[in-house]
Structure formats: C-alpha cells, structure tokens
Amino acid sequence: MRIAIFSDIHGKILLPFKLADLYQKETGNTIDFILQCGDIGAYPNIDNLDKATIKHAQYDRDELGFHDDFTIINPNIKSFLDELNIDMICVRGNHEDHDFLDNLENENSQTSRFPIDIYEKVFVCKSGFIQELKTKNEVLTFVGIGRIGDRKGRTEKRFIQEYERKQIKKLLKTKDTFDILITHDKDDSSQGYGMSEIRQVLDNIIFHYHFYGHTGEPFKQETDFNGITQSIKIKELEFNESGILEKGCMVILTKENGELNIEIADQKLTHKMTKYNWKNQ
C-alpha cells in the first residue's frame, strides 16, 4: 500500500491528484490513497468565505478551487479523476465552510467519513473515529482529528466541538495500536497553544506516525514526547515567491508486509508543478 500525504491545500483540490498522477508516471509506483491534513478550502458558496480566504482569493483564484471545480461537473476533471481512481481522505482545518461540512456529516451519521464533492473523490473523516484503508494485501488503520484547538473557551466552528471531544474520550478507552494519526493542528502545551486533545490521544494510544499541518513551519520529523510516535509536520501545499512547491509538501507512506516507511517526494518531481503551469499539466 502506498499513500500520498499533503496538508493545507487551500482550494487547490485538484493539485494533490495531479501530483499523485505525476508521481505514478515518474516512478512507476502506484498510489492507492491520498490523505490530507486539513485546510481543504471547502467553500462551495463564495458568500461563506472566511476573512483570510477572501483576502487571499483577491489575488489567487486557486483559493476558490472547490467552488470552481468540485461543485459542478467539469467533464475533463471527471475523466481525469475517474481514470486516476484515487480517493482523497481529509480532516477539517480551520479554513472551511463548517456549516456545509456539518450538514454533510449529519446526513452521513452512520459512516466514519463522507464525500463532500460532486465527483465523490474527496472525503472528510469524522474526528476521533477509527478508520481503515484497504488494498488487496494490506490494511492501514488511522484516526483523524480535525479543526484547531482553543485555550480561551471560544466555540466558533473552526475550533474543536464538544461532540468531537466526547468521541475522542471514547477513543481513549481503546487498547488498540494504530498506524497513523492525521490532524490539522498540533499540540504545544509547553507554549500554551494548539489542541490539548491531540496530546491526550498521543499520550494514551500508540500510533506509529502522526502527520499534521497548519503551523507554517517547514517539513519536520521528530520523535513525539511519548517516545514512540514519529511526528511529522507536512509542509503546506503552497507555492513560494518563485512559484514552486517547497520540500516536504508531499510525503509518501508505504505499508508493506505490515511495515511502515516514509519518503519525501523528490523536489525534481514536485518542481514540475509550478504556480503557473499546474492547471494545464
């Protein structure tokens, strides 16, 4: 099993799929799934954009990619996604239309994840639920925790909600070991910010890897405070001032014969997708 992992795509919904396609063509290795660490930019209605997205969208239409390309069928995009045949499973970030996602989550009350786009290729997983990805020979287990934490008692929907906290408390009772934890936020209790629930999960449940985004930091891999989990900051999938993607924006996780390994996608590959050509690649 091989999975491509991204974070903070901010409306560039199609870009992870195009990078997965490019990776397959360049390496000959199959990507089975895409995982995405939040800030999808899932805004089907432009009237519901948050302030930050409005600001960025004024000079970068890519911020509105969900609205433009994933709410009404585009035959070319549909043909590409159907042929590629890869699902992208995401957690929520703080820059999403949470009312839209809440409605879909409520409509899909019996499932642990739900599709959010017209092609049914982009899924959001519910916070605190045990998830599985399956291929013919492997099963990967993971948990997703979306949104961001709050230390000030705020209740806006970009922050973790009470029903999600309750689900995480149920999760803490499990004795199972999981392959990976996917979150948008991180926990940094020593600095007084981040999501404290992430710390609870990492201190009570064994995960081999934890992937997250949100912070704006470069790619980073380190051992978590629990001494077990490999904690990996995925670089945001954004173009720098030179119009190229930075190191660590695409990470490949493989599971073979039960063993997990990661690699950072070569920049010679990711640099082929620039701010100016990626839509036509």
PATI-399464 format. One record per residue (C-alpha): residue number from 1; residue in three letters; x, y, z. Coordinates in steps of 0.25 Angstrom, whole numbers, m for minus. Layout:
<pts>
+-----+------+-------+-------+-------+
! pos ! code !     x !     y !     z !
+-----+------+-------+-------+-------+
! NUM !  ALA !     X !     Y !     Z !
...
+-----+------+-------+-------+-------+
</pts>
This chain:
<pts>
+-----+------+-------+-------+-------+
! pos ! code !     x !     y !     z !
+-----+------+-------+-------+-------+
!   1 !  MET !     0 !     0 !     0 !
!   2 !  ARG !     5 !    14 !    m4 !
!   3 !  ILE !    m1 !    27 !     1 !
!   4 !  ALA !     2 !    41 !    m3 !
!   5 !  ILE !     0 !    51 !     9 !
!   6 !  PHE !    m2 !    66 !     7 !
!   7 !  SER !    m7 !    78 !    16 !
!   8 !  ASP !   m13 !    92 !    15 !
!   9 !  ILE !   m17 !    91 !     0 !
!  10 !  HIS !   m26 !   104 !     2 !
!  11 !  GLY !   m35 !   101 !   m10 !
!  12 !  LYS !   m25 !    95 !   m19 !
!  13 !  ILE !   m33 !    82 !   m18 !
!  14 !  LEU !   m28 !    77 !   m32 !
!  15 !  LEU !   m13 !    78 !   m29 !
!  16 !  PRO !   m11 !    66 !   m20 !
!  17 !  PHE !   m18 !    58 !   m30 !
!  18 !  LYS !    m9 !    63 !   m41 !
!  19 !  LEU !     4 !    61 !   m32 !
!  20 !  ALA !    m1 !    47 !   m29 !
!  21 !  ASP !    m2 !    44 !   m44 !
!  22 !  LEU !    11 !    51 !   m47 !
!  23 !  TYR !    18 !    42 !   m37 !
!  24 !  GLN !    12 !    29 !   m43 !
!  25 !  LYS !    17 !    33 !   m56 !
!  26 !  GLU !    31 !    37 !   m52 !
!  27 !  THR !    33 !    25 !   m42 !
!  28 !  GLY !    24 !    14 !   m47 !
!  29 !  ASN !    19 !    13 !   m33 !
!  30 !  THR !     4 !    12 !   m31 !
!  31 !  ILE !    m2 !    22 !   m21 !
!  32 !  ASP !   m14 !    15 !   m14 !
!  33 !  PHE !   m20 !    27 !    m6 !
!  34 !  ILE !   m17 !    42 !    m3 !
!  35 !  LEU !   m18 !    47 !    12 !
!  36 !  GLN !   m19 !    62 !    14 !
!  37 !  CYS !   m17 !    69 !    28 !
!  38 !  GLY !   m27 !    80 !    27 !
!  39 !  ASP !   m30 !    94 !    21 !
!  40 !  ILE !   m36 !    88 !     9 !
!  41 !  GLY !   m43 !   101 !     6 !
!  42 !  ALA !   m56 !    94 !     4 !
!  43 !  TYR !   m65 !   106 !     1 !
!  44 !  PRO !   m76 !   102 !    m9 !
!  45 !  ASN !   m82 !   116 !    m7 !
!  46 !  ILE !   m73 !   128 !    m8 !
!  47 !  ASP !   m83 !   136 !     1 !
!  48 !  ASN !   m78 !   128 !    12 !
!  49 !  LEU !   m63 !   130 !    11 !
!  50 !  ASP !   m55 !   134 !    24 !
!  51 !  LYS !   m47 !   147 !    24 !
!  52 !  ALA !   m34 !   140 !    22 !
!  53 !  THR !   m39 !   133 !     9 !
!  54 !  ILE !   m46 !   146 !     4 !
!  55 !  LYS !   m32 !   153 !     5 !
!  56 !  HIS !   m24 !   142 !    m2 !
!  57 !  ALA !   m35 !   140 !   m13 !
!  58 !  GLN !   m34 !   154 !   m17 !
!  59 !  TYR !   m20 !   151 !   m24 !
!  60 !  ASP !   m21 !   136 !   m25 !
!  61 !  ARG !   m33 !   129 !   m31 !
!  62 !  ASP !   m27 !   116 !   m26 !
!  63 !  GLU !   m33 !   118 !   m13 !
!  64 !  LEU !   m47 !   116 !   m19 !
!  65 !  GLY !   m44 !   103 !   m26 !
!  66 !  PHE !   m54 !    95 !   m18 !
!  67 !  HIS !   m65 !   105 !   m23 !
!  68 !  ASP !   m60 !   106 !   m37 !
!  69 !  ASP !   m56 !    91 !   m40 !
!  70 !  PHE !   m63 !    82 !   m30 !
!  71 !  THR !   m77 !    86 !   m28 !
!  72 !  ILE !   m82 !    85 !   m43 !
!  73 !  ILE !   m77 !    74 !   m52 !
!  74 !  ASN !   m65 !    78 !   m61 !
!  75 !  PRO !   m65 !    67 !   m72 !
!  76 !  ASN !   m49 !    68 !   m73 !
!  77 !  ILE !   m47 !    67 !   m58 !
!  78 !  LYS !   m57 !    56 !   m57 !
!  79 !  SER !   m50 !    48 !   m67 !
!  80 !  PHE !   m36 !    50 !   m61 !
!  81 !  LEU !   m41 !    46 !   m47 !
!  82 !  ASP !   m49 !    34 !   m52 !
!  83 !  GLU !   m36 !    29 !   m59 !
!  84 !  LEU !   m27 !    32 !   m47 !
!  85 !  ASN !   m37 !    25 !   m38 !
!  86 !  ILE !   m31 !    30 !   m25 !
!  87 !  ASP !   m39 !    35 !   m13 !
!  88 !  MET !   m34 !    47 !    m4 !
!  89 !  ILE !   m38 !    46 !    11 !
!  90 !  CYS !   m37 !    59 !    19 !
!  91 !  VAL !   m38 !    64 !    33 !
!  92 !  ARG !   m45 !    78 !    34 !
!  93 !  GLY !   m36 !    90 !    36 !
!  94 !  ASN !   m40 !   104 !    41 !
!  95 !  HIS !   m42 !   110 !    27 !
!  96 !  GLU !   m54 !   102 !    23 !
!  97 !  ASP !   m69 !   105 !    21 !
!  98 !  HIS !   m72 !    97 !    34 !
!  99 !  ASP !   m87 !    99 !    33 !
! 100 !  PHE !   m87 !    92 !    19 !
! 101 !  LEU !   m78 !    81 !    25 !
! 102 !  ASP !   m87 !    80 !    38 !
! 103 !  ASN !   m99 !    77 !    29 !
! 104 !  LEU !   m92 !    66 !    21 !
! 105 !  GLU !   m87 !    60 !    34 !
! 106 !  ASN !  m101 !    60 !    40 !
! 107 !  GLU !  m106 !    54 !    27 !
! 108 !  ASN !   m96 !    43 !    28 !
! 109 !  SER !   m98 !    39 !    42 !
! 110 !  GLN !   m95 !    24 !    41 !
! 111 !  THR !   m82 !    26 !    34 !
! 112 !  SER !   m68 !    30 !    39 !
! 113 !  ARG !   m65 !    38 !    27 !
! 114 !  PHE !   m73 !    45 !    16 !
! 115 !  PRO !   m72 !    50 !     2 !
! 116 !  ILE !   m72 !    65 !     0 !
! 117 !  ASP !   m70 !    68 !   m15 !
! 118 !  ILE !   m78 !    65 !   m28 !
! 119 !  TYR !   m69 !    54 !   m32 !
! 120 !  GLU !   m69 !    47 !   m19 !
! 121 !  LYS !   m54 !    46 !   m19 !
! 122 !  VAL !   m52 !    56 !    m7 !
! 123 !  PHE !   m56 !    51 !     7 !
! 124 !  VAL !   m55 !    57 !    21 !
! 125 !  CYS !   m53 !    47 !    33 !
! 126 !  LYS !   m60 !    50 !    46 !
! 127 !  SER !   m51 !    53 !    58 !
! 128 !  GLY !   m48 !    42 !    67 !
! 129 !  PHE !   m53 !    31 !    59 !
! 130 !  ILE !   m45 !    19 !    55 !
! 131 !  GLN !   m43 !    18 !    40 !
! 132 !  GLU !   m37 !     7 !    31 !
! 133 !  LEU !   m31 !     8 !    17 !
! 134 !  LYS !   m31 !    m6 !    10 !
! 135 !  THR !   m23 !   m11 !    m2 !
! 136 !  LYS !   m23 !   m26 !    m7 !
! 137 !  ASN !   m11 !   m29 !     2 !
! 138 !  GLU !   m11 !   m18 !    13 !
! 139 !  VAL !   m20 !   m11 !    23 !
! 140 !  LEU !   m16 !     3 !    29 !
! 141 !  THR !   m22 !     8 !    42 !
! 142 !  PHE !   m23 !    22 !    45 !
! 143 !  VAL !   m30 !    33 !    53 !
! 144 !  GLY !   m33 !    47 !    49 !
! 145 !  ILE !   m35 !    59 !    57 !
! 146 !  GLY !   m40 !    72 !    50 !
! 147 !  ARG !   m41 !    87 !    53 !
! 148 !  ILE !   m32 !    94 !    63 !
! 149 !  GLY !   m31 !    95 !    78 !
! 150 !  ASP !   m34 !   106 !    87 !
! 151 !  ARG !   m30 !   110 !   101 !
! 152 !  LYS !   m39 !   122 !   102 !
! 153 !  GLY !   m53 !   115 !   103 !
! 154 !  ARG !   m57 !   120 !    89 !
! 155 !  THR !   m68 !   112 !    81 !
! 156 !  GLU !   m67 !   116 !    67 !
! 157 !  LYS !   m67 !   105 !    57 !
! 158 !  ARG !   m53 !   106 !    53 !
! 159 !  PHE !   m50 !   101 !    68 !
! 160 !  ILE !   m52 !    86 !    72 !
! 161 !  GLN !   m66 !    84 !    76 !
! 162 !  GLU !   m72 !    77 !    89 !
! 163 !  TYR !   m77 !    65 !    81 !
! 164 !  GLU !   m63 !    63 !    76 !
! 165 !  ARG !   m57 !    64 !    90 !
! 166 !  LYS !   m67 !    53 !    94 !
! 167 !  GLN !   m63 !    44 !    83 !
! 168 !  ILE !   m49 !    46 !    86 !
! 169 !  LYS !   m52 !    42 !   100 !
! 170 !  LYS !   m58 !    29 !    95 !
! 171 !  LEU !   m45 !    27 !    87 !
! 172 !  LEU !   m36 !    28 !    99 !
! 173 !  LYS !   m42 !    15 !   104 !
! 174 !  THR !   m37 !     7 !    93 !
! 175 !  LYS !   m25 !    m3 !    95 !
! 176 !  ASP !   m22 !    m4 !    80 !
! 177 !  THR !   m10 !     1 !    73 !
! 178 !  PHE !   m12 !     9 !    60 !
! 179 !  ASP !    m3 !    12 !    49 !
! 180 !  ILE !    m5 !    27 !    48 !
! 181 !  LEU !   m11 !    39 !    54 !
! 182 !  ILE !   m15 !    51 !    44 !
! 183 !  THR !   m18 !    64 !    50 !
! 184 !  HIS !   m19 !    79 !    45 !
! 185 !  ASP !   m14 !    85 !    58 !
! 186 !  LYS !    m3 !    81 !    67 !
! 187 !  ASP !    m1 !    81 !    82 !
! 188 !  ASP !     9 !    90 !    88 !
! 189 !  SER !     5 !    90 !   103 !
! 190 !  SER !    18 !    96 !   107 !
! 191 !  GLN !    15 !   108 !    99 !
! 192 !  GLY !     1 !   109 !   103 !
! 193 !  TYR !    m5 !   107 !    89 !
! 194 !  GLY !   m10 !    96 !    80 !
! 195 !  MET !   m20 !    85 !    82 !
! 196 !  SER !   m19 !    79 !    96 !
! 197 !  GLU !   m28 !    67 !    91 !
! 198 !  ILE !   m16 !    63 !    82 !
! 199 !  ARG !    m7 !    62 !    94 !
! 200 !  GLN !   m17 !    53 !   101 !
! 201 !  VAL !   m18 !    44 !    89 !
! 202 !  LEU !    m3 !    43 !    87 !
! 203 !  ASP !    m1 !    40 !   102 !
! 204 !  ASN !   m11 !    29 !   103 !
! 205 !  ILE !   m11 !    22 !    90 !
! 206 !  ILE !     0 !    16 !    82 !
! 207 !  PHE !     2 !    22 !    67 !
! 208 !  HIS !    14 !    19 !    59 !
! 209 !  TYR !    13 !    33 !    51 !
! 210 !  HIS !     6 !    46 !    54 !
! 211 !  PHE !     4 !    55 !    42 !
! 212 !  TYR !     0 !    70 !    43 !
! 213 !  GLY !     0 !    83 !    36 !
! 214 !  HIS !    m6 !    97 !    40 !
! 215 !  THR !     6 !   103 !    47 !
! 216 !  GLY !    14 !   109 !    35 !
! 217 !  GLU !    27 !   102 !    39 !
! 218 !  PRO !    36 !    95 !    29 !
! 219 !  PHE !    35 !    80 !    28 !
! 220 !  LYS !    40 !    74 !    41 !
! 221 !  GLN !    41 !    60 !    46 !
! 222 !  GLU !    44 !    57 !    61 !
! 223 !  THR !    40 !    47 !    72 !
! 224 !  ASP !    28 !    51 !    80 !
! 225 !  PHE !    29 !    54 !    95 !
! 226 !  ASN !    23 !    40 !    97 !
! 227 !  GLY !    36 !    34 !    92 !
! 228 !  ILE !    29 !    25 !    82 !
! 229 !  THR !    21 !    33 !    71 !
! 230 !  GLN !    29 !    39 !    59 !
! 231 !  SER !    23 !    53 !    58 !
! 232 !  ILE !    23 !    59 !    44 !
! 233 !  LYS !    20 !    73 !    40 !
! 234 !  ILE !    15 !    73 !    26 !
! 235 !  LYS !    19 !    86 !    18 !
! 236 !  GLU !     7 !    93 !    13 !
! 237 !  LEU !     4 !    91 !    m1 !
! 238 !  GLU !     6 !   105 !    m5 !
! 239 !  PHE !    15 !   112 !   m16 !
! 240 !  ASN !    26 !   121 !   m11 !
! 241 !  GLU !    30 !   134 !   m17 !
! 242 !  SER !    37 !   127 !   m28 !
! 243 !  GLY !    25 !   119 !   m32 !
! 244 !  ILE !    30 !   106 !   m27 !
! 245 !  LEU !    26 !    96 !   m16 !
! 246 !  GLU !    35 !    94 !    m4 !
! 247 !  LYS !    42 !    82 !     1 !
! 248 !  GLY !    33 !    73 !     9 !
! 249 !  CYS !    20 !    77 !     3 !
! 250 !  MET !    17 !    63 !    m2 !
! 251 !  VAL !    21 !    51 !     7 !
! 252 !  ILE !    19 !    36 !     2 !
! 253 !  LEU !    15 !    26 !    13 !
! 254 !  THR !    17 !    11 !     9 !
! 255 !  LYS !    12 !    m1 !    17 !
! 256 !  GLU !    18 !   m14 !    12 !
! 257 !  ASN !    17 !   m27 !    20 !
! 258 !  GLY !    12 !   m19 !    31 !
! 259 !  GLU !    24 !   m10 !    32 !
! 260 !  LEU !    22 !     5 !    30 !
! 261 !  ASN !    32 !    15 !    24 !
! 262 !  ILE !    32 !    29 !    18 !
! 263 !  GLU !    39 !    37 !     8 !
! 264 !  ILE !    39 !    51 !     4 !
! 265 !  ALA !    35 !    53 !   m11 !
! 266 !  ASP !    47 !    57 !   m19 !
! 267 !  GLN !    47 !    72 !   m22 !
! 268 !  LYS !    51 !    69 !   m36 !
! 269 !  LEU !    37 !    63 !   m37 !
! 270 !  THR !    29 !    74 !   m29 !
! 271 !  HIS !    36 !    85 !   m36 !
! 272 !  LYS !    30 !    81 !   m49 !
! 273 !  MET !    17 !    86 !   m44 !
! 274 !  THR !    18 !   101 !   m43 !
! 275 !  LYS !     8 !   112 !   m39 !
! 276 !  TYR !     8 !   116 !   m54 !
! 277 !  ASN !     6 !   102 !   m61 !
! 278 !  TRP !     0 !    93 !   m51 !
! 279 !  LYS !   m15 !    94 !   m56 !
! 280 !  ASN !   m10 !    91 !   m70 !
! 281 !  GLN !    m1 !    79 !   m66 !
+-----+------+-------+-------+-------+
</pts>
